[in-house]
Every structure is written in structure tokens, then in C-alpha cells.
Amino acid sequence: MRTLIIDSATNVLYTALCFDEKVIYESYVPGKHDHASVILVEVEKACSEGNIDLINIDRVIVGVGPGSYTGVRMGVAVGKMIATLEPKIKLYEISTLKLMASGIEGSVLASIDARRGNCFGCIFDTDKNTYIIPEALVERESLEQNKFDVSVNENEYKVNPIRVMKWAKEVIEPRTLVPNYLRETEAERNLHD
């Protein structure tokens, strides 16, 4: 199974290419609101490193957020595009917070800054593949008062691509995949005012 993994919801653009359970290519590209300039370059590098054409991968796994609105949409759009243009390529989704926690053993507090003392966060038990505290938009301080072994944030995390492949869920109809924002955009909030 040839698997491409993409997550662009955080300050780090994560890309990996795996053949079965062997990691062929993996990159963490730091940035701030500029993943658009490198996301396709990273996909191309992954395919080049794996000596494979993009149309010959078997599945693409995308991080669906929560996180940066533009970043989440970017990764989801690229994944949907790949799966739509080549129907034999299956599309899978994974929470960005689960992806961020995947490289740690035990209970992991995974968080992404949501400004004003808030975060998109959860506490996830990677050994049991289950949430201790479900994903939500919460006050960072209140989330940190819970018990956990290790914390990761949108700037520093290590992905375990093998776990990501096991945890990802297939999207039967690629066009139906939508990002997980966990809150309305500012424009949507302004409509209610």
C-alpha cells in the first residue's frame, strides 16, 4: 500500500510517503500562513523520493483540522483533488490533533493556538486510540488542568506515520469531505452581529 500523508492545519506543513509500513519520505516544513507556496512542492518531493508518479499511490490521508482556516482548507483541497482526478486513489481523513499526538506514547495533550487564551485541543490516549478529553475549542488553562503525560503544540510535534495510517478513516465520497474547524470563521461570526 502506497500512502501519501498531508497535514497543513498547523504552523508546520507535514508530508510523508509510506510504502506499506516503511517511511520513504517525511518532512516538516515550518511556516506561517505560507503553506500554499510549498504544499505541492512537498508532494512532488515525496513522489520523487519514492520513485513513483502521484497517480500510482493507493491512498492519500489528509489532516482535516482543527487549525488554521486557510491551512486546513489547503490540505483538504489537495487531498480531494488527488482522489477526484484519479478515482482509484482512496481518500482518508484524520484529525490534525490525533496526527500531532501520534508520535507520543500514553496520554497526550495536543493543542493548536486559537488566540485570546483559547486553543483547539484534546487529550488523547495513543495507546488505546481514544479521547480522554474530546476535541473542542477550550481555554488553554482549563485543558492544562487535566492529567496527561506529554503535551504537543502546533509548532512542535513528531508524527508516527504508521499510527496515522491505522487511525485514518476512509472517505467514501471525496467531494463530501469538509474541514473540521470547531468554530465559525470570523466572517461567519460577523454575519450574526
C-alpha positions in Angstrom: 0.0 0.0 0.0 1.5 3.3 -1.1 0.2 6.1 1.2 0.7 9.9 0.9 0.0 11.8 4.2 -0.6 15.6 4.2 -1.4 18.0 7.0 -1.3 21.7 6.6 -3.5 22.8 9.5 -0.7 24.0 11.8 2.4 26.2 11.6 4.2 23.1 10.3 3.4 21.5 6.9 3.7 17.8 7.4 4.2 15.4 4.4 5.0 11.7 4.3 5.1 8.9 1.8 5.0 5.3 3.0 5.2 2.0 1.2 3.3 -0.4 3.5 4.9 0.3 6.9 8.1 1.7 5.6 8.5 5.5 5.6 10.1 6.6 2.3 9.8 10.3 2.7 8.9 12.6 5.7 9.2 16.4 6.0 8.2 19.1 8.5 8.3 22.5 6.8 7.8 25.3 9.3 5.9 28.4 8.1 3.3 30.9 8.9 0.4 31.2 6.5 2.5 30.3 3.5 2.0 26.5 3.1 0.4 27.3 -0.3 3.8 28.0 -1.7 5.2 24.7 -0.8 2.5 22.1 -0.4 2.6 20.8 -4.0 6.4 21.0 -4.0 6.5 18.7 -0.9 4.1 16.3 -2.6 6.3 16.3 -5.7 9.4 15.7 -3.5 7.7 12.8 -1.7 6.8 11.1 -5.0 10.3 11.8 -6.4 11.9 10.2 -3.3 9.7 7.2 -3.6 10.3 7.0 -7.4 6.6 6.9 -8.0 4.1 9.0 -10.0 1.4 10.6 -8.0 -1.3 8.7 -9.9 0.3 5.4 -8.7 -0.3 6.0 -5.0 -3.0 3.9 -3.4 -4.4 6.4 -0.9 -3.9 9.9 0.4 -4.6 10.8 4.1 -5.3 14.4 4.9 -5.4 16.1 8.3 -8.8 17.8 8.4 -8.2 20.1 11.3 -8.9 21.8 13.5 -6.4 24.6 12.9 -5.7 27.5 10.6 -8.8 28.0 8.4 -6.7 28.5 5.2 -4.3 25.8 6.1 -7.0 23.2 6.8 -8.8 24.0 3.5 -5.5 23.7 1.6 -4.6 20.2 2.7 -8.2 19.0 2.3 -8.4 20.6 -1.2 -5.2 18.9 -2.3 -6.3 15.5 -1.0 -9.8 15.8 -2.6 -8.2 16.9 -5.9 -5.9 13.9 -5.9 -8.7 11.4 -5.1 -11.1 13.1 -7.6 -8.7 13.2 -10.5 -7.6 9.6 -10.0 -10.6 7.6 -8.7 -8.5 4.5 -7.9 -6.7 6.6 -5.2 -8.7 6.3 -1.9 -9.1 9.4 0.3 -8.8 9.1 4.1 -9.1 11.7 6.8 -7.5 12.1 10.3 -7.9 14.7 12.9 -4.9 17.1 13.0 -4.8 16.8 16.8 -4.6 13.0 16.6 -1.9 13.2 13.9 0.1 15.6 16.2 -0.3 13.2 19.2 0.6 10.1 17.2 4.4 10.2 17.9 4.0 10.0 21.7 3.1 7.1 23.9 0.4 7.5 26.6 -1.9 10.4 27.2 -1.1 13.4 25.1 -2.5 17.0 25.4 -2.5 18.2 21.8 -3.3 21.9 21.2 -3.3 24.5 18.5 -3.4 28.2 19.4 -6.8 29.7 18.8 -5.9 33.2 20.2 -7.2 35.0 23.2 -6.1 32.3 25.6 -8.1 29.6 23.8 -6.9 26.6 21.9 -8.3 23.8 19.7 -7.3 20.9 21.9 -7.9 17.5 23.3 -6.2 14.9 25.5 -5.8 11.7 23.5 -4.6 8.2 24.7 -2.4 7.0 21.9 -2.1 3.5 23.4 -5.8 3.0 23.3 -6.6 5.2 20.3 -9.3 7.0 22.3 -10.1 10.5 23.6 -9.8 11.2 27.3 -10.9 14.8 26.7 -12.6 15.2 23.3 -11.6 17.8 20.7 -13.0 21.2 21.4 -12.4 25.0 21.3 -11.4 25.5 25.0 -9.5 27.8 27.3 -5.9 26.6 27.3 -5.6 26.9 31.1 -8.6 24.7 31.7 -7.4 22.0 29.4 -4.0 22.0 31.0 -5.5 21.4 34.5 -6.3 17.8 33.4 -4.0 14.9 33.8 -1.8 14.0 30.8 1.7 12.6 30.2 3.1 14.9 27.5 1.9 17.9 25.6 2.5 18.9 21.9 1.5 22.1 20.1 1.2 23.4 16.6 4.9 24.3 16.4 6.5 21.1 17.9 5.3 17.6 17.4 6.5 14.3 15.9 4.2 12.2 13.8 4.2 8.4 13.7 3.0 7.8 10.1 2.3 4.1 10.9 -0.2 5.0 13.6 -1.7 7.7 11.3 -2.3 5.1 8.6 -4.0 2.8 11.2 -6.2 5.6 12.7 -7.3 7.3 9.4 -10.8 6.8 8.3 -11.8 6.3 4.6 -13.9 9.0 3.0 -16.3 7.1 0.7 -17.2 10.1 -1.4 -14.2 12.6 -1.7 -16.5 15.5 -2.6 -18.2 15.3 0.8 -15.1 15.8 2.9 -15.2 19.0 4.8 -12.6 20.5 7.2 -13.2 20.3 11.0 -13.0 24.0 12.1 -14.5 23.6 15.6 -15.7 27.2 15.3 -17.2 29.6 12.7 -14.9 31.8 10.7 -14.7 35.5 11.6 -16.8 36.3 8.5 -19.5 33.9 9.6 -19.5 35.4 13.1 -19.8 38.9 11.7 -23.0 37.8 9.8 -24.7 37.1 13.1 -23.9 40.5 14.6 
